Amino acid sequence: MAQIKEYYRAQPMAAGSSFKVGGVHISGFLGTIAGTMTITDDDGTVLVDTLPVAVGFNRIPIMFKTPAGGTVALTTAAGTLLL
């Protein structure tokens, strides 16, 4: 039986920071501090507004509309964005 392996690029994020994703998707968030995040498409459309994220693994399988990506903004949450 074949095994499925998943790999992601890790992007550390501090509380109150934002990150411009230059690709088509995000996969999840490894939270070290609980809080909320907002995910906005490159055209300014808010895809997810004030999503609560917990400490630990948060699965967030989102594909942006275009390869231009979008922005992930944290409020009080901190951790590692998985791309």
C-alpha positions as CSV (number, residue, x, y, z in Angstrom):
1,M,0.0,0.0,0.0
2,A,1.3,3.4,-0.9
3,Q,1.8,6.1,1.7
4,I,0.6,9.7,1.3
5,K,3.1,12.3,2.4
6,E,2.3,15.9,2.9
7,Y,4.8,18.7,2.9
8,Y,4.3,22.4,3.4
9,R,6.5,25.5,3.5
10,A,6.5,27.1,6.9
11,Q,6.0,30.8,7.4
12,P,6.4,32.0,11.0
13,M,3.9,34.8,11.9
14,A,3.9,37.0,15.0
15,A,0.7,38.2,16.7
16,G,-0.7,41.2,14.8
17,S,1.3,40.5,11.6
18,S,0.2,39.8,8.1
19,F,1.7,37.8,5.2
20,K,1.1,38.2,1.5
21,V,0.7,34.7,0.0
22,G,2.2,34.6,-3.5
23,G,0.6,31.3,-4.5
24,V,-2.7,29.7,-5.1
25,H,-3.4,28.1,-1.7
26,I,-2.8,27.8,2.0
27,S,-3.0,24.5,3.9
28,G,-3.2,25.3,7.6
29,F,-1.9,27.1,10.6
30,L,0.1,25.8,13.6
31,G,-1.0,28.1,16.4
32,T,1.3,28.8,19.4
33,I,-1.1,31.5,20.7
34,A,-4.9,31.3,20.1
35,G,-6.7,34.2,18.4
36,T,-8.2,35.1,15.1
37,M,-7.1,35.5,11.4
38,T,-8.6,37.1,8.4
39,I,-7.9,35.8,4.9
40,T,-8.3,38.2,2.0
41,D,-8.1,37.5,-1.8
42,D,-5.7,39.6,-3.9
43,D,-8.6,41.5,-5.3
44,G,-9.6,42.6,-1.8
45,T,-12.5,40.1,-1.3
46,V,-12.6,38.9,2.3
47,L,-12.7,35.1,2.1
48,V,-12.6,34.3,5.8
49,D,-13.4,37.0,8.4
50,T,-12.1,36.7,12.0
51,L,-11.6,32.9,11.9
52,P,-10.9,31.6,15.4
53,V,-7.6,29.7,15.5
54,A,-6.6,27.5,18.4
55,V,-3.2,26.4,19.7
56,G,-2.1,23.4,17.7
57,F,-2.9,22.3,14.1
58,N,-5.7,24.2,12.3
59,R,-6.6,22.8,8.9
60,I,-7.4,25.6,6.5
61,P,-7.5,24.3,2.9
62,I,-8.2,27.4,0.9
63,M,-7.5,28.1,-2.7
64,F,-7.3,31.7,-3.9
65,K,-9.1,32.8,-7.1
66,T,-5.9,33.6,-8.9
67,P,-2.2,32.8,-8.7
68,A,-1.7,36.3,-7.3
69,G,-2.7,34.8,-3.9
70,G,-4.0,36.9,-1.1
71,T,-3.2,38.1,2.5
72,V,-3.4,36.3,5.8
73,A,-3.7,38.8,8.8
74,L,-3.5,37.8,12.4
75,T,-4.9,39.6,15.4
76,T,-3.9,38.1,18.7
77,A,-3.0,34.7,17.2
78,A,0.6,33.7,16.5
79,G,2.2,30.6,15.0
80,T,3.3,29.2,11.7
81,L,1.3,29.5,8.4
82,L,1.6,26.3,6.3
83,L,1.8,27.0,2.6
